[in-house]
Amino acid sequence: MNEIGVRRRATVHDVARAAGVSLATVDRVLNGRPGVRPATAEKVAEAIERIGFTRDLGASLLARARDLNLAFLIPDSSNEFMESLAEALGRRSDIALADRVHIDTYRLPPLDADALAAALDALDPRQCDCAIVVASEEPSVMAAVDAATRRGIAVLTLVSDLPGSQRRAFIGIDNHAAGCTAASLMGRFLPQGGTVAVIAGSLHLRDHADRLAGFRAVIETEFPAITLVGPLEGHDERSETEAIVGQLLADHPDLAGIYNLGAGNAGLVAAIGASGRTHQLRVIAHELTAPTRRGLTTGAIDVVLDQNPDGEIREAITAARSIALGQGGSVVTLPIEIGIFLRDNLR
């Protein structure tokens, strides 16, 4: 522990002394305001790291004239992971309320860009400090994010990013790395190569596009004996995914593996079970939900890559508090680690 931390919590006065700058300069750096030379900002950042300074967001909330209001906009569908996110929000709402943070949850039609854009446009900056959205990368959504930002509502993306927009931060796993991980596992499962089918929810979702890019890159460079089929879009729905998998198994009797980089895993498990090819295919899916647990225990799925919905909601609330109270500047978010689950280590 640093010397100051042994005695007491480091303050902005300690940062100023350690960096050899004024309190006003520290304030400008912390809040991302202009007027600080890059070399000076680096000195402040180094001092913050060295003495272990952290902002007291609770005190900042107490100084506000009103509570903090957050709006979560999440798809309402048969996607089990989205239900997990909604359940995590329910668990965190009372805890957040004790910290003067109010959470409103809006469930919207899945993959409906116009509905999401309309919901963002309807948010009033007098009643909403920050919007946290699960969004597809569509022009209407990008425009609505930018418009909300101009109205004074900070926007965070959750699970799937919108890097071309004015969103303030992204909360989620490194989806390109997740795709690379899936490819590395699949390549080791199939050392002699073979045909592997790829299923996506929608390639308008940045997380799905990034997973696909990572998967393809590793397969092409490290496992050229594997031939890919797809991606085929199941729109994260059980029935569509089940139909796609059933058709794939009928059309490709030599199919060696399946990578489902989206949702709809109940359909995936059902189709594999109906085909009688459980234990014959190498299957990788995402998100530890009831259907993927069932797939792991029955042998229909070999590996599940998980992104911890409770951790994502907790980090999203923390980031929203930091942005709303910081009045500008960048925000540093903790990475969401990719969990790797087999039948042997189910939690």
ABEGO torsion letter per residue (X at the ends): XBAAAAABBBBAAAAAAAAGBBAAAAAAAAAGBBGBBAAAAAAAAAAAAAAGBBBBAAAAAAABABBBBBBBBBBBBABAAAAAAAAAAAAAAAAAAAAGBBBBBBBBBBGBAAAAAAAAAABBAAABABBBBBBBBBAAAAAAAAAAAAAGBBBBBBGBBBAABABABBBEBBAAAAAAAAAAAAAAABAAEEBBBBBBABAABAAAAAAAAAAAAAAAAABAABBBBOBBBAGGBAAAAAAAAAAAAAABAABABBBBABBGAAAAAAAAAAAGABGABBBBBBEBBAAAAAAAAAGABABBBBAGAAAAAAAAAAAAAAAAAAGEEBBBBBBBBBBBBBAAABX
